[in-house]
């Protein structure tokens, strides 16, 4: 019993110090720690995908048998049964599309671009190389396309026709032509908008990294395989090297945010850490 009392007495100062710590910084520090770890994990996964894309061996469609894991095929994108998607801003035919709409809004004492709508979609397409094609079902793929349309609208500027049709069709993006800009100031609602789209069109160069699987129903002119998943599963309009650079660039922001969040967590939780030590 005396030994138990001695242990309890020894732990009492530490417990008291932790209990006496301000709970608000502790809560903030814990939240920042969790958020930082999530951001770092996301960024690390993007960097790992970049390495996998570079290390994947290039394979021609004609050499596929439906049993390969992590392959890379390059060629020209072509339609399957003439199926296409309309691009958001203009309605041009495409096979895969990634878009976002953002507004330049006041954020505290500053202003920044805030995404108000976005999305991606794709239809099955073929990667043709030398007259032989392999089917790709991109529903689960990560897209890596260059920007092919960027439209910025300032205060009072009327939306062009190719954007107006999109605004009429999407409830989340209503027309906004109120507000005026006087130098650096905005009077009324923040009026500036940015419409960005990235597409893969028939005839574009395409690189696909993923796993092949048997596809016995493939029509004449296609191998009896298709690509519909993988780790990673990437559809890109660039070479493997440029695709990897894009993936690394996309992971840089979450890594920086994760480092900042961990720094905040370290400051907020330092009193608790000191008490435990």
N, C-alpha and C positions, 0 to 999 in steps of 0.2 A: 504494500500500500504506500509506504514512504517513497518508493521508487516512482510510482505513478504520480504522486503529488509533485515530485521533483520535475518529471517530464512536463506535467501540466504547467508548472510555474515557469519553466524555461520557455515554453511556447507562447505564454501569455503576452509577452511584449510584442512578439511578431504579430499575433492575431490582433492585438489592440492597435498596432500601427496600421495594419491593413484596413481594419474596420474604421479607423479614424480618417482614412484618406477620403478626399472629396469624391462622392460617387459620380458626379457629372464628368470630370476628366476620365475616370475609369471606364464609364460607358462609352464615351467618345473614342478612347484609345482602343477598346475592344472591337468596336465597330470598324475603326480604321484598320486594325490588324487583319480582320476577316476580309475586308474589301481589298486591302493590299495583296493578300495571298491569292485572292480570286483573279485580280488583274495580272499578277505575275504568272499565274498558271496559264491564263489565256495567251499572254504574250509568248511564253515559252513554247506553247503548243504551235503557234504560228511559225516560230523559228524552226521547230522540229520538222514541221511540214515542208519548209523550204529545203532543208537538208535532204529529206526523203525524195522530193521532186528531182533534185540534182543527181541523187545516187541511183534513181530508177533507170534501168536499161531500156533504151529505145527499141521498140519492136514494130515491125511492119504488120499491117492488118492481115496480110496473107499468111503470116506465120502463126496466127492464133488458133488454139484448139479448144478454148473455153475452160481451161484448167489453170491458167496463169494467175499469179498473185502479184500485185503491184507492177503494172506495166505502164509504158508510156508510148502513145501513138501520136503521130503528127501527120497532118495532111490538110485537105480542104474540107470545110464544113458543107454538107449537102442535106437537102430535105429528105424526110421519110414520108412517102405518100403525099408530097406537096404540102405538108402541114407546117404552118408558120404562126408566129405571134405578131400582133401589131405593136410597134414601139410606142411608148407612152406619149412622146412629144413628136407628133407627125404621122404616126400610123404606118411607117415603113415596115416591110416584112422582115422579121428577124427570127432566130432560133432560140436565143437566150437573151434575157434582158435583166438589168439591174439598175434601179433608179432611186433618186431621193429628191425631196423638195424641202427646202429650208428657208427660214425667215431670219432677218437680222433684227434681233430683239434686244431690248434693254435687260441687262442682267446685273442687278445691284447698281453699282456705280459705273459699270461699263456696258458694252454691247458685244454680242457674238452671234454667230450663225447657229440656229437651233432647228434640228430636223423635225418637221411636222408630218411628213409622210414618206414612205419608201417601201420598196419590195423588190422581189426578184422572181423570175419564172423562166421556164424553159420547156421546149417540146423535144421529143426524140429526134435525133439527127444522125447523120453518117459522117465518119471521118474517112474520106477517100484518099487513097495513095496509090497512084499508078493503076487506076481502074478497079482496084479492090477496096471495098468499104467495110467498116465495122460499125455497128449500131451503138449509140450512146444514149442512155436514158438519164438526163441530168437532174432529176428531181431532188436528189440528195447531194448534189455537187456544190463545191465552193467555186464561185465565179471569180475570174481575174481578167477583167477587160479594161482597155483604155477608155477614157471618156470620149464619146463621139458627139455629144451634144451638151452644151452648157449655156443656159439662158439666164441672164440676170436682168431683173426688172427694177427700176428705180421708182421713186415716188411719183405718182401720177401717170406713169407710163402704162399704156394699154397693152394687155397680153397679146402676143401674136396668135395667129389662127391655130398653129400647131400646139400651142399651150392651152388655148381657150377650150378646145374639145376635151382635153384632159380635165380641166377644172369643172366643166359641166358634168363629167361622168363620175368624178370622185367627190363624195360628200365631205371628206375630211379636209379637202383643199378648196375652200371657197374663194371667190374673187375678192381681192383686197386692193383697192385703189384709193383708199382714204389715207390721209396723212400727207405731210409735206416736209421736205428737207430744206433747212436754212443753214447752210454751212455744215457744221458738225452736229447740229441739233435736229431732232425729229419732232414735228408738231402733229399731234394726233397719234393714230396707230402707227406702229413701225411698218413702213410700207415695202421695204426691199425684200425681194424674193430671189431664190436661186433654184433653177430646175436643172438637174444633172442626170444624164442617162448613159449607160454603157451597154453595148449590144454585141452579140455575135450574129452576123448575117450570113446567108447562103453565099458560098464562094470565099469566105474569109479563111485565112490560115488559122488552124486550131491545134492546140496541144492538149491532150487528155491524159491524166495520170489516175489510175484506179485499178481495180481488179476485174478480170474478165470472168464471165460465166457462160455456160453452154446456152445456145439459143437456136434450137433445131428448126424453128419456124422462120428463120431468116430467108428473105427472098433471094432470087437469083441476082448475083452481083455482090452479095454480102457474105462474109464468112459466118460460120455457125457459132458465133460468139457475140456477146455484147458486154458493154461496160455500164454498170448501174450502181456501183458502190466502191468502197475501198477506204483505206486509211493511209494517206489522204485520198480524197476523190476531188480532183481539181480540173476544171475546164477553163482554158486560157486562150487568148488570141495572140500569145507571144511565145517565144522560145522558152525552153526549160530554164535557162539562166535568168532571163528577164522575169519569168514567173516567180522564181525563187526570190529575186530581189524585191518584187512587189510584196510577197508574203512576209519577208523580213521587215520591210518598211511598215506594213500594216501592224506588225507586232510591236513596233517601237513605242507607239503611244500608250498601249496598256502597260508596258514595262515601266515607262516613266511614271505613269499614274500610280502604279503599284509601289514604286520606290518612294514617291511622295507620301502615299498613305501609310507606309511602314514607318517613315520618318515621323509623321504625326503621331502614330501609335507609340513610338518610342518615347517621345516627349510626354505624352499624356499618361503613360503607364510607368514612367520613371520613378515616381514616389512609391508605388506598389512594389516595383522591383527592388528598390533600395531597402524597403522594409523587410522583404523576404530574405535579402542577403544579410 
